[in-house]
Amino acid sequence: MTGPTRCTARAVVMAVVAGVMLLLPACGDRPETDKQVIILGFDGMDPKLCELMLNQGRLPSLARLRDAGGFRALGTSTPPQSPVAWSTFITGTNPGEHGIFDFVHRDPKNYGPYDSTCETKEGSWALDAGKWKFYLKGGEVLNLRKGKPFWEYLTEGGVPASICRIPAIYPPQESKGAEFRSLSDMGTPDIRGSLGEFSYYTSGPIRKRISGGGAAYRLSFKNNMGQGAFYGPPDGMLAPPPDKEFNTKPTEVPFTIYRDPTDPTIRILWQDQEVLLSVGEWSEWYPVEFEMGPRLAVGSLDAGPAVPNSTAYSICRFLLKRARPFLELYVTPFNIDPLNPSLPISVPDDFAVEVAQHIGRYYTQGLPQDTKALSHGVLTTDEFLQQADIVRRERIRMLDYALEHFQRGVLFFYFGGTDMVAHMFWGARHPDHPALTEEQHQKYKDVVDRTYLETDRVVGQVMDRFPQATVIVMSDHGFETFTRQFNPNNWLVENGYAVLAQPDKPDSPPKIDFAKSRAYAMGINGLYVNLLGREGQGIVPPSEKQVLLDEIADKLLAYRDPKTGKQVIKEMYQSDRVYSGPNVKIGPDMQIGYDRTFRGSWQAGLGGLDQQIMSDNTDAWCADHCIATDLVPGVLFTNRPIALEDPDLTDLAPTLLDEFGVQVPPKMHGRNVFKKPGTVALNR
């Protein structure tokens, strides 16, 4: 799922170092630091499909892991969204503690959406110098997740930890005590500050409008030569126009394309780089440097080269889709260059560089598989699978490097491809999906299965290399097909809980008039009361809030899909009944738990409206997991016996602490999965 972000890349920024307090050793004993625990996190891995393939004998490594220890469905978070679930795993607490309730949160003052996991604070104390602005106080990137990660307790207790590519930690933060290394993943922006914006260049007609996730650019050719530009982040030092708070004009790097007069090949030149491409060929990584600020003379006052005040270092890959009769070129989002990071992506700062020096440049952007390019038809299905394989091979090289340098303590390693591939191909396992033709169903119905086979091979290699280690394979949630979408804002309007605003122009998209509405939806699962004294235009007195929530919940549970007659919503989760902690106030008043095959609509995710309440999901994103919590548990495999019959995500952090003899804090209410129910975790 992609969404809006505040993490802009206007300047080089530094990560915030979280303040931590040291814990006393439990019971006076020294923590057990010589143990080896390896956790492989496979995003979205589903227990139903695992069980089916295990019974078919197709997952021998996971079967070996299960037979040595155990296999359980792993209870997920409410709602089962990746940033919510991974934050729960990381902190061992519920959203009421860690404060992440969705990909998207809302600002109650203006009802605007923002990225739930991170925020960029712009520089301040600006000095104006003509068209330039110089900030005396630099900006910073903040991680909005609350709560202390389990690895901070471990390293403070003397246990080394390597956390490779885990979601919801951007920007990564220091961890005091024993050796600690970390790379961020989901939530890490591209160099523009977005969650990933591809570029599509063509000398032909731009047939389809691209909204969100990328942009299309027209190229003109003369005598087989064309010119264009790569577009980077806005120059944060450039003074904004009078009516703007910040400059939004992107920086540019010009390039020239030469097309061979006979062969289906091109040559692209920019800065000091050159790439040769044939049709259907993916390039390696290439650097692109976006210059910012005024150019300053280096050397004497009279002479010397002029260099930019700062540079945003990025990398990209190219795919030449077509050379004739017109050119089509796909360029990946401009990733932060791991050999020269302009934004914080690792701890220590040079860890990302060290990895790149050993395995080559790699995707640093979270969610690297370009699902938006596939949804917009810029990448074909086969081209998307080629890209997914590039990502997979990069991750295998990175895992090999992590394993080579792992000696003791905890190693966590994350694979996001199981989730991204499932989003785009799980629906192919169901012949009647409205987004797929019969031909697509037949061609791609086994793609998810093949991904699980590759996963099984990875697990086997880890077990063979570390036979004495405790190996845990887990996922944050499972999967379900997504065929019909529901817009709760349209439902609220139709049932009198929300009112449409008068359009500014005849063709303006419909909007909610918050001054007249009692409730609204924002995010994939969230529903809010327009509460007086909390929302900017709130009208519902706090004394009426509960009655309104109960009334809306009852009606939503009774709603049936007019096309199929099926119940659309299985559960309604009222926040003060399912969450606990100081940050319950940040989240929605209710979370919508959709039944199988349903999900919130794309427009509703950002608080928008559709033409109708229900519609078919015809997007390439044909499967999801943002539904009722009990319908999409994750997986838990381990080579040690699992004592709990009903483990969930909150149990894993206290398990790790307890296993290493580190005191489990009272905020963690989970259990040690290796101990029988009723056994109290260490010093709890």
C-alpha positions in Angstrom: 0.0 0.0 0.0 1.3 3.4 -0.9 0.2 6.6 0.6 1.1 10.2 1.2 4.2 11.1 3.2 5.7 14.1 5.0 9.2 12.7 4.5 10.4 15.2 1.9 14.0 15.1 0.6 14.6 18.8 0.4 18.0 18.6 2.1 20.4 16.2 3.7 19.1 15.5 7.1 20.3 13.6 10.2 18.3 11.0 12.1 17.2 11.6 15.6 18.9 9.6 18.3 16.3 8.2 20.7 17.0 8.7 24.4 17.1 5.5 26.3 17.5 4.4 29.9 19.6 1.4 31.0 17.8 -1.6 32.6 19.3 -3.3 35.6 20.3 -7.0 35.0 17.4 -9.3 35.9 17.8 -11.2 39.2 21.5 -10.2 39.3 22.4 -12.6 36.5 24.3 -11.7 33.4 22.3 -11.9 30.2 23.1 -14.9 28.0 24.8 -13.3 25.1 26.4 -16.3 23.4 23.1 -17.6 22.1 22.2 -17.3 18.4 18.7 -16.4 17.4 17.9 -15.8 13.7 14.5 -14.4 12.8 13.4 -14.4 9.2 10.4 -12.1 8.6 8.5 -12.9 5.4 5.9 -10.2 5.0 2.4 -11.5 4.3 3.2 -15.2 4.4 -0.1 -17.0 4.9 -0.7 -20.0 7.2 -3.4 -21.5 5.0 -1.2 -21.6 1.9 1.7 -22.9 4.0 -0.4 -25.7 5.4 -1.6 -26.6 1.9 1.9 -26.7 0.5 3.3 -28.5 3.5 0.7 -31.2 3.1 1.7 -31.5 -0.6 5.3 -32.0 0.4 6.4 -28.9 -1.4 8.0 -27.0 1.5 10.7 -29.4 2.8 12.7 -26.8 4.7 9.7 -25.4 6.5 8.5 -29.0 7.2 12.0 -29.7 8.8 11.7 -26.6 10.9 8.1 -27.5 11.9 9.1 -31.1 12.8 12.1 -29.9 14.9 9.9 -27.4 16.8 6.5 -26.3 15.7 4.2 -24.4 13.3 1.3 -22.1 14.4 -0.9 -19.4 13.0 0.4 -16.1 14.5 -2.3 -13.7 15.6 -1.9 -10.3 13.9 -2.7 -6.7 14.8 -5.9 -4.7 14.6 -6.0 -3.7 11.8 -3.8 -6.2 9.9 -1.8 -3.5 8.1 2.0 -3.9 7.8 3.1 -0.7 9.7 0.7 -1.5 12.5 1.7 -5.2 12.7 5.5 -4.6 12.4 5.3 -1.9 15.1 3.5 -4.3 17.3 6.2 -6.9 16.7 9.0 -4.4 17.3 7.7 -3.0 20.6 5.8 -6.0 21.9 2.8 -3.6 22.5 -0.5 -2.7 21.0 -1.3 0.4 18.8 -2.5 2.2 21.9 1.1 2.1 23.1 3.2 2.4 19.9 0.8 4.9 18.2 0.6 3.4 14.7 -3.0 2.6 13.6 -2.8 2.7 9.8 -0.6 3.7 6.9 -2.4 7.0 7.0 -3.3 9.2 10.0 -5.3 12.4 9.9 -4.6 15.8 11.3 -7.7 16.5 13.4 -7.3 20.3 12.9 -7.6 20.2 9.1 -8.7 16.6 8.4 -5.6 16.2 6.2 -3.8 12.8 5.8 -0.2 12.3 6.7 2.2 9.4 6.8 1.7 7.6 10.1 5.3 6.4 10.6 7.6 9.4 9.9 7.8 13.2 9.6 10.3 15.7 8.2 10.7 18.9 10.1 11.9 21.6 7.8 14.9 23.8 8.6 14.3 27.0 10.5 15.8 30.4 11.3 16.2 31.2 7.6 18.4 34.0 6.2 17.2 35.4 2.8 19.9 36.0 0.2 18.2 36.9 -3.0 16.7 33.8 -4.6 18.3 31.6 -1.9 17.4 30.8 1.7 20.0 29.6 4.2 18.7 27.8 7.2 20.7 28.3 10.4 19.0 25.3 12.0 18.8 22.2 9.8 15.8 20.0 9.3 15.4 16.5 10.8 13.5 13.3 10.1 11.5 11.9 13.0 10.1 8.4 13.5 6.6 8.8 14.8 6.4 5.3 16.3 6.3 5.4 20.1 7.7 2.8 22.4 11.1 1.1 22.7 12.1 -1.5 20.2 13.0 -4.9 21.6 16.6 -4.7 20.4 17.2 -1.6 22.6 16.5 -3.7 25.6 18.8 -6.4 24.2 21.8 -4.3 23.4 21.5 -2.4 26.7 21.6 -5.9 28.3 24.8 -6.7 26.4 23.2 -8.7 23.6 24.4 -7.8 20.0 21.6 -7.2 17.5 21.5 -6.9 13.7 18.2 -5.7 12.3 18.2 -5.9 8.5 15.5 -4.2 6.5 12.7 -4.2 9.0 9.6 -2.0 8.3 8.5 1.0 10.3 11.9 2.1 11.7 12.7 4.9 9.3 14.9 6.7 10.2 16.8 4.0 12.0 17.9 5.0 15.5 21.0 4.2 17.6 20.8 1.5 20.2 23.1 1.8 23.2 25.2 -1.0 24.7 26.3 -4.0 22.7 27.1 -3.9 19.0 24.0 -2.9 16.9 23.5 -2.6 13.1 20.3 -1.7 11.3 19.0 -1.0 7.8 15.5 0.5 7.3 12.9 -0.8 4.8 9.2 -0.1 4.5 8.7 3.6 5.1 12.1 4.6 3.6 11.5 7.3 0.9 13.1 7.7 -2.4 15.3 10.7 -2.9 12.3 12.9 -3.7 10.8 12.1 -0.3 8.0 10.0 -1.7 7.3 6.3 -1.1 8.4 5.7 -4.7 7.7 7.7 -7.9 8.8 6.1 -11.2 9.4 8.1 -14.4 8.0 7.0 -17.8 9.5 8.6 -21.0 8.0 8.2 -24.4 8.2 9.8 -27.8 4.7 8.5 -28.6 1.4 9.6 -27.2 0.9 9.5 -23.4 -2.2 7.3 -23.5 -3.0 7.1 -19.8 -3.1 9.7 -17.1 -0.8 8.7 -14.2 -2.0 9.8 -10.8 0.1 8.8 -7.9 3.3 6.7 -7.8 4.9 8.2 -10.9 4.8 10.6 -13.8 4.9 10.5 -17.7 7.2 12.7 -19.8 7.1 13.4 -23.5 10.3 13.2 -25.5 10.9 14.8 -28.9 13.3 13.1 -31.3 15.2 14.7 -34.2 17.6 12.6 -36.3 17.3 9.8 -33.6 18.4 12.1 -30.8 16.2 13.2 -28.0 16.7 15.3 -24.9 14.9 15.2 -21.5 15.5 15.6 -17.8 15.5 13.5 -14.6 13.5 15.2 -11.9 14.7 15.1 -8.3 13.7 16.6 -5.0 12.9 20.3 -4.7 15.8 22.5 -3.8 15.3 23.3 -0.2 17.6 26.3 -0.4 15.7 28.0 -3.2 13.4 30.7 -1.9 9.7 29.8 -2.5 7.3 31.9 -4.6 5.4 34.6 -2.6 2.3 32.4 -2.2 4.2 29.2 -1.1 5.8 28.2 2.1 8.4 26.1 0.5 9.9 25.7 -3.0 8.3 22.8 -4.7 10.0 23.0 -8.1 12.1 19.8 -8.6 15.8 19.9 -9.3 16.7 18.6 -12.8 19.5 16.6 -14.4 19.4 16.9 -18.2 20.1 13.8 -20.3 20.4 13.0 -24.0 19.2 9.8 -25.7 20.6 8.5 -29.0 18.6 5.8 -30.8 20.4 3.5 -33.1 19.1 4.0 -36.7 18.6 0.3 -37.3 19.0 -1.8 -34.1 16.5 -1.7 -31.2 19.0 -0.1 -28.8 19.6 3.3 -27.2 22.4 5.2 -25.5 21.6 7.6 -22.6 24.1 10.2 -21.5 24.0 12.4 -18.4 26.6 14.0 -16.1 29.6 11.7 -16.6 27.4 8.5 -17.0 26.5 6.5 -20.0 24.2 3.5 -20.4 23.6 1.3 -23.4 20.2 -0.6 -23.5 18.5 -3.1 -25.7 14.7 -3.5 -25.8 13.6 -5.6 -22.9 16.9 -5.1 -21.0 17.1 -3.9 -17.4 20.2 -1.9 -16.6 22.3 -2.1 -13.5 22.2 0.7 -10.9 23.5 4.1 -12.1 24.1 7.3 -10.0 22.2 10.5 -10.6 23.3 13.6 -8.6 20.8 16.4 -8.0 22.5 19.6 -7.1 21.0 22.0 -4.6 21.8 25.5 -3.4 24.1 28.2 -5.0 27.3 27.0 -6.7 30.2 28.0 -4.6 33.7 28.6 -5.9 36.4 26.2 -4.6 40.0 27.4 -4.5 41.0 31.0 -4.7 38.6 33.9 -4.7 39.4 34.6 -8.4 39.2 31.1 -9.8 38.5 27.5 -9.1 35.7 25.1 -9.9 32.1 25.9 -8.8 30.4 23.2 -6.8 26.8 23.1 -5.5 26.1 23.9 -1.8 24.8 20.4 -1.4 24.0 17.3 -3.5 21.3 14.7 -3.3 22.9 11.4 -4.3 20.6 8.9 -5.9 20.6 5.8 -8.1 18.2 4.3 -10.6 17.7 1.4 -13.0 16.4 1.7 -16.6 14.2 -0.6 -18.6 13.9 0.0 -22.4 10.4 -1.2 -23.2 10.4 -0.1 -26.9 12.6 1.6 -29.4 10.3 1.9 -32.4 8.1 3.2 -33.8 8.3 5.3 -30.7 10.5 5.0 -27.6 9.2 3.9 -24.2 11.6 4.0 -21.3 10.9 3.2 -17.6 13.1 4.6 -14.9 12.8 3.3 -11.3 12.2 5.8 -8.5 15.5 7.6 -7.7 16.6 5.6 -4.6 18.9 7.0 -2.0 22.4 5.9 -3.0 23.7 3.4 -0.4 27.3 4.2 -1.3 26.6 7.9 -0.4 23.4 8.2 1.5 21.9 11.7 1.5 19.2 10.6 4.0 19.6 8.3 7.0 19.0 4.7 6.2 21.3 2.7 8.5 22.9 2.6 11.9 25.8 3.1 12.1 25.7 5.6 9.2 28.4 3.7 7.2 26.6 0.3 7.5 24.6 0.9 4.3 27.9 1.8 2.6 29.6 -1.2 3.9 26.9 -3.5 2.6 26.9 -1.8 -0.8 30.7 -2.2 -1.1 30.3 -5.9 -0.6 27.2 -6.8 -2.6 26.8 -3.8 -4.9 24.2 -1.0 -4.9 20.7 -2.1 -3.9 17.2 -0.8 -3.5 17.1 1.4 -0.5 13.5 2.6 -1.0 10.9 0.7 1.0 8.4 -1.4 -1.1 10.8 -1.6 -4.1 8.6 -3.7 -6.3 6.8 -1.1 -8.4 3.2 -2.0 -8.0 2.1 1.5 -9.1 3.9 1.1 -12.4 2.0 -2.2 -12.9 -1.3 -0.8 -11.9 -0.9 2.1 -14.4 0.2 -0.2 -17.2 3.7 1.3 -17.4 5.2 -2.1 -16.5 3.7 -5.3 -17.9 3.0 -8.2 -15.6 6.1 -10.0 -16.9 8.3 -6.9 -16.5 7.0 -6.5 -12.9 8.0 -10.1 -12.2 11.5 -9.4 -13.6 11.9 -6.5 -11.3 10.6 -8.6 -8.3 13.3 -11.1 -9.2 16.0 -8.4 -9.2 14.8 -7.4 -5.7 14.8 -11.0 -4.5 18.4 -11.6 -5.7 19.6 -8.4 -4.1 18.0 -9.6 -0.8 19.6 -13.0 -1.0 23.1 -11.4 -1.5 22.3 -9.1 1.5 21.2 -12.1 3.6 24.4 -13.9 2.7 26.4 -10.9 3.9 24.4 -10.6 7.1 24.9 -14.3 7.9 28.7 -14.1 7.2 29.0 -11.4 9.8 26.7 -13.0 12.4 28.3 -14.6 15.4 26.0 -14.2 18.4 22.9 -12.4 19.7 19.9 -11.7 17.4 19.8 -11.4 13.7 16.5 -10.3 12.1 16.2 -10.3 8.3 13.2 -9.1 6.3 11.8 -10.2 2.9 9.0 -8.0 1.6 8.6 -9.8 -1.7 6.2 -12.4 -0.3 3.8 -9.5 0.4 4.2 -7.5 -2.8 3.9 -10.5 -5.1 0.9 -11.7 -3.2 -0.8 -8.3 -3.6 -0.5 -8.5 -7.3 -0.9 -12.3 -7.9 -3.0 -13.9 -5.1 -6.1 -13.0 -7.1 -4.9 -15.1 -10.0 -5.5 -18.1 -7.8 -9.2 -17.3 -8.0 -10.6 -17.6 -11.6 -13.5 -15.2 -11.1 -11.5 -12.1 -10.0 -12.8 -9.0 -11.9 -9.3 -7.6 -12.4 -8.0 -10.7 -14.3 -8.8 -12.4 -17.6 -9.0 -16.2 -17.9 -5.7 -16.1 -19.8 -4.0 -14.1 -16.9 -5.4 -16.6 -14.4 -4.0 -19.5 -16.2 -0.6 -17.9 -16.7 -0.1 -16.4 -13.3 -2.0 -18.7 -10.9 1.2 -20.3 -9.6 3.3 -17.2 -9.1 2.6 -17.0 -5.3 3.3 -20.7 -4.9 6.7 -20.2 -6.6 7.5 -17.4 -4.3 6.9 -19.7 -1.3 9.2 -22.3 -2.9 11.9 -19.7 -3.1 11.2 -18.8 0.5 11.6 -22.4 1.6 15.0 -22.6 -0.1 16.2 -19.6 1.9 15.0 -21.1 5.2 16.9 -24.3 4.4 20.1 -22.5 3.7 19.9 -20.6 7.0 19.2 -23.8 8.9 22.1 -25.6 7.3 24.5 -22.8 8.0 23.5 -22.3 11.6 22.4 -25.8 12.9 22.8 -24.7 16.6 20.8 -21.5 16.3 17.2 -20.9 17.3 15.6 -20.2 13.9 12.2 -18.4 13.8 10.2 -17.8 10.6 7.3 -15.4 11.1 5.0 -13.1 9.2 3.0 -10.0 10.2 -0.3 -11.2 8.6 -1.7 -13.5 6.0 -3.6 -12.9 2.8 -7.0 -12.8 1.1 -8.3 -12.0 -2.3 -9.8 -8.5 -2.9 -12.6 -8.4 -5.4 -15.1 -5.7 -4.1 -14.3 -2.3 -2.5 -16.4 -0.4 -0.1 -16.3 3.4 0.5 -17.4 4.2 4.1 -17.6 7.9 3.3 -20.2 7.3 0.6 -22.0 5.1 3.1 -21.9 7.8 5.7 -23.3 10.3 3.3 -26.1 8.0 2.2 -27.1 7.2 5.8 -27.1 10.8 6.9 -23.9 10.8 9.0 -21.9 13.0 6.6 -22.9 15.8 4.2 -21.4 16.6 0.8 -19.8 20.1 0.4 -20.9 22.4 -2.4 -18.4 21.9 -5.3 -16.0 24.8 -6.0 -16.3 24.1 -9.8 -18.6 21.9 -11.8 -16.0 19.2 -12.3 -14.6 19.3 -8.8 -14.4 15.9 -7.0 -16.9 15.5 -4.2 -15.8 16.4 -0.7 -17.3 16.2 2.7 -18.6 19.3 4.4 -17.0 18.7 7.9 -18.9 21.6 9.4 -22.1 19.6 8.9 -20.9 16.0 9.2 -20.9 13.8 12.3 -18.5 11.1 11.1 -15.9 10.5 8.4 -13.5 7.8 7.2 -9.7 8.2 6.7 -7.1 5.5 6.1 -7.8 1.9 4.9 -9.8 0.9 8.0 -10.3 4.0 10.1 -13.5 5.8 11.0 -13.7 8.9 13.1 -16.4 10.9 14.9 -16.3 14.6 14.1 -15.9 15.4 17.7 -16.5 18.8 19.2 -13.3 20.2 20.7 -11.0 17.7 19.0 -11.6 18.1 15.2 -11.2 21.5 13.7 -14.9 21.7 12.7 -16.2 19.1 15.2 -19.9 19.1 15.9 -20.6 16.0 17.9 -20.6 16.6 21.7 -18.4 14.1 23.6 -21.5 13.0 25.6 -23.1 11.7 22.3 -19.9 10.0 20.9 -20.6 6.5 22.2 -24.2 6.4 21.1 -23.2 7.4 17.6 -20.4 4.8 17.5 -22.7 2.0 18.5 -25.4 3.1 16.0 -22.9 3.3 13.1 -21.3 0.0 14.1 -24.7 -1.8 14.1 -25.7 -0.5 10.7 -22.3 -1.3 9.1 -22.4 -4.8 10.4 -25.9 -5.2 8.8 -24.9 -3.8 5.4 -24.9 -6.3 2.5 -23.2 -6.0 -0.9 -26.0 -5.2 -3.3 -24.3 -7.2 -6.1 -23.6 -10.5 -4.1 -25.8 -10.2 -1.0 -22.8 -11.0 1.1 -22.0 -9.4 4.5 -19.3 -6.7 3.8 -18.1 -6.0 7.3 -17.4 -8.8 9.8 -16.3 -6.8 12.8 -16.2 -3.3 14.1 -13.4 -2.5 16.5 -14.0 0.4 18.9 -10.6 1.7 19.9 -11.2 2.1 23.6 -12.3 -1.5 23.7 -9.4 -3.1 21.7 -6.5 -0.8 22.5 -4.8 0.4 25.7 -2.2 3.0 26.4 -1.5 6.7 26.1 -1.7 6.9 22.3 -5.3 5.5 21.8 -6.2 9.2 21.3 -4.1 9.4 18.1 -6.0 6.6 16.3 -9.5 6.3 14.7 -12.5 5.9 17.0 -13.4 2.7 15.2 -11.6 0.3 12.9 -13.5 -1.5 10.1 -12.9 -5.2 9.9 -14.0 -6.3 6.4 -15.1 -9.8 5.6 -13.2 -11.9 3.1 -12.9 -10.6 -0.5 -13.8 -7.0 0.6 -11.7 -4.0 1.5 -11.9 -0.2 1.8 -11.8 1.6 -1.5 -8.8 3.3 -2.9 -10.4 6.8 -2.6 -11.5 6.2 1.0 -7.9 5.6 2.0 -7.2 9.3 1.7 -10.6 10.4 2.9 -12.2 10.7 -0.5 -15.4 9.6 -2.1 -16.4 7.3 -5.0 -19.4 7.5 -7.3 -21.0 4.7 -5.3 -20.7 2.8 -2.1 -19.6 -0.5 -3.6 -17.6 -1.3 -6.8 -15.5 -4.0 -8.3 -11.8 -3.9 -7.7 -10.3 -3.9 -11.2 -6.8 -2.8 -10.1 -3.8 -4.9 -10.6 -3.5 -4.9 -6.8 -5.9 -7.8 -6.6 -5.4 -9.1 -3.1 -5.0 -7.6 0.4 -5.1 -8.3 4.2 -6.7 -5.1 5.6 -9.7 -7.0 6.9 -11.0 -8.5 10.1 -8.1 -9.5 12.4 -9.0 -13.1 12.8 -9.2 -13.8 9.1 -5.6 -13.2 8.2 -3.2 -14.4 10.9 0.5 -14.7 10.1 2.8 -17.7 10.5 5.2 -18.8 13.2 7.7 -21.6 12.5 10.6 -22.5 14.8 13.0 -25.3 15.4 12.0 -25.3 19.1 8.8 -26.6 20.5 6.0 -23.9 20.6 4.3 -24.1 24.0 1.5 -21.6 23.1 -1.5 -22.7 21.1 -2.5 -19.1 20.3 0.7 -17.0 19.9 0.4 -13.5 18.5 2.7 -10.7 17.5 2.9 -9.3 21.0 4.5 -12.5 22.2 7.7 -12.4 20.1 9.4 -9.4 21.7 9.1 -10.7 25.3 10.1 -14.1 24.0 13.4 -12.7 22.7 14.1 -10.7 25.9 13.3 -13.7 28.1 15.4 -16.1 26.1 18.5 -13.8 26.6 17.8 -13.2 30.3 16.8 -9.6 29.8 14.1 -8.2 32.0 10.7 -7.9 30.2 9.1 -4.5 30.8 5.6 -4.2 32.2 4.4 -2.6 28.9 4.9 -5.9 27.1 1.9 -8.1 28.0 2.9 -11.0 25.8 4.2 -14.4 26.7 7.2 -16.5 25.9 6.1 -18.7 23.0 8.5 -21.4 24.2 7.0 -21.7 27.7 3.7 -23.2 28.8 0.8 -20.9 29.6 1.0 -19.6 33.1 4.8 -19.5 33.1 5.8 -16.0 34.0 8.4 -14.3 31.9 11.6 -13.3 33.6 11.1 -10.7 36.3 7.5 -10.0 35.1 
